[in-house]
Amino acid sequence: MWQFRFPTWIVLDVLGLLVQTALFPHVFPVGYVPNLILPLTVIIALYETPRRGLVAGLVGGLMQDMWAGRLWGLNALTYALLGFAVAQLESRIVRDNVFVPGLLAGVSQLLVMPFQWLLLYLFGLAIPWSDFMRPLPVWLLFSMLVTPAIGGILGFRPRHEVEKKYSRVAH
């Protein structure tokens, strides 16, 4: 019934991780390599139900945690909460295919970074605030530009359009 199923999310996350780890280090300076899983989580959650947004964030974050091999659960928790929140907001925001996904990705990046820093601090992994936040402007712009592009390339459509299409097919 929905646009993309669970296996598609896994393929998107694996492709995102491959691009993030194999291509981006050659394009961006060390320490500024942007995260592709956050924009993927935002764009999937924006067009899905809150439960599916939570699962998409959990899967993407857990895959990123496993890929990195450290701090399992940090990204999984953060992106699960992010996916749920974005999907909850979906019904309350104006629908625009470029501005809204980009804005949500930017706001998400602004919220995720301090939240992750706080979690790391609470668990005794105190990284100086300035070092942790230094790449934020690059990541913010990247998320704001890439998220609408991903949605356009994948052909995401609002839930009500997809439900209407499937309801006509079923009758």
FENJO-V14259 format. One record per backbone hydrogen bond with DSSP energy under -0.5 kcal/mol. CO is the residue of the C=O (numbers start at 1). NH is the residue of the N-H. E is the energy in kcal/mol with one decimal. If there is no record, write none. Layout:
co=CO nh=NH e=E
co=CO nh=NH e=E
This chain:
co=5 nh=8 e=-0.9
co=5 nh=9 e=-1.5
co=6 nh=10 e=-1.9
co=7 nh=11 e=-2.2
co=8 nh=12 e=-2.7
co=9 nh=13 e=-2.8
co=10 nh=14 e=-2.7
co=11 nh=15 e=-2.7
co=12 nh=16 e=-2.7
co=13 nh=17 e=-2.7
co=14 nh=18 e=-2.5
co=15 nh=19 e=-2.5
co=16 nh=20 e=-2.6
co=17 nh=21 e=-2.2
co=18 nh=22 e=-2.8
co=18 nh=23 e=-0.6
co=19 nh=23 e=-1.4
co=19 nh=24 e=-2.4
co=23 nh=26 e=-1.7
co=23 nh=27 e=-0.6
co=24 nh=27 e=-1.3
co=24 nh=28 e=-3.1
co=29 nh=32 e=-2.2
co=35 nh=39 e=-0.6
co=36 nh=40 e=-1.7
co=37 nh=41 e=-2.7
co=38 nh=42 e=-2.5
co=39 nh=43 e=-2.5
co=40 nh=44 e=-2.3
co=41 nh=45 e=-2.6
co=42 nh=46 e=-2.1
co=43 nh=47 e=-0.7
co=44 nh=47 e=-0.9
co=45 nh=48 e=-1.2
co=49 nh=53 e=-2.6
co=50 nh=54 e=-2.4
co=51 nh=55 e=-2.2
co=52 nh=56 e=-2.6
co=53 nh=57 e=-2.3
co=54 nh=58 e=-2.5
co=55 nh=59 e=-2.9
co=56 nh=60 e=-2.5
co=57 nh=61 e=-2.8
co=58 nh=62 e=-2.5
co=59 nh=63 e=-2.5
co=60 nh=64 e=-2.1
co=61 nh=65 e=-2.5
co=61 nh=76 e=-0.6
co=62 nh=66 e=-2.7
co=63 nh=67 e=-2.5
co=64 nh=68 e=-2.3
co=65 nh=69 e=-1.9
co=65 nh=70 e=-0.8
co=71 nh=74 e=-2.0
co=73 nh=77 e=-2.6
co=74 nh=78 e=-2.0
co=75 nh=79 e=-3.1
co=76 nh=80 e=-1.8
co=77 nh=81 e=-2.2
co=78 nh=82 e=-2.1
co=79 nh=83 e=-3.0
co=80 nh=84 e=-2.2
co=81 nh=85 e=-2.5
co=82 nh=86 e=-2.7
co=83 nh=87 e=-2.0
co=84 nh=88 e=-2.1
co=85 nh=89 e=-2.1
co=86 nh=90 e=-1.3
co=87 nh=91 e=-0.5
co=88 nh=91 e=-0.6
co=89 nh=92 e=-2.0
co=89 nh=93 e=-0.7
co=90 nh=93 e=-0.8
co=94 nh=96 e=-0.6
co=96 nh=101 e=-0.7
co=98 nh=102 e=-1.7
co=99 nh=103 e=-2.9
co=100 nh=104 e=-2.9
co=101 nh=105 e=-2.2
co=102 nh=106 e=-2.2
co=103 nh=107 e=-2.7
co=104 nh=108 e=-2.5
co=105 nh=109 e=-2.4
co=106 nh=110 e=-2.1
co=107 nh=111 e=-1.7
co=108 nh=112 e=-3.0
co=109 nh=113 e=-1.8
co=110 nh=114 e=-0.6
co=111 nh=115 e=-1.6
co=112 nh=116 e=-2.8
co=113 nh=117 e=-2.4
co=114 nh=118 e=-2.5
co=115 nh=119 e=-2.3
co=116 nh=120 e=-2.6
co=117 nh=121 e=-2.5
co=118 nh=122 e=-2.7
co=119 nh=123 e=-1.6
co=120 nh=125 e=-3.0
co=121 nh=124 e=-1.6
co=124 nh=126 e=-0.8
co=125 nh=127 e=-0.8
co=128 nh=132 e=-2.4
co=129 nh=133 e=-2.4
co=130 nh=134 e=-0.9
co=133 nh=136 e=-1.7
co=134 nh=137 e=-0.5
co=135 nh=139 e=-2.4
co=136 nh=140 e=-3.0
co=137 nh=141 e=-2.2
co=138 nh=142 e=-2.4
co=139 nh=143 e=-2.7
co=140 nh=144 e=-2.3
co=141 nh=145 e=-1.8
co=142 nh=146 e=-2.9
co=143 nh=147 e=-1.9
co=145 nh=149 e=-0.9
co=146 nh=150 e=-2.7
co=147 nh=151 e=-2.2
co=148 nh=152 e=-2.3
co=149 nh=153 e=-2.7
co=150 nh=154 e=-2.6
co=151 nh=155 e=-0.9
co=151 nh=156 e=-2.1
co=158 nh=161 e=-0.7
co=158 nh=162 e=-1.7
co=159 nh=163 e=-3.1
co=160 nh=164 e=-1.9
co=161 nh=165 e=-2.0
co=162 nh=166 e=-2.4
co=163 nh=167 e=-2.2
co=164 nh=168 e=-1.7
co=165 nh=169 e=-1.6
co=166 nh=170 e=-1.8
co=167 nh=171 e=-1.0
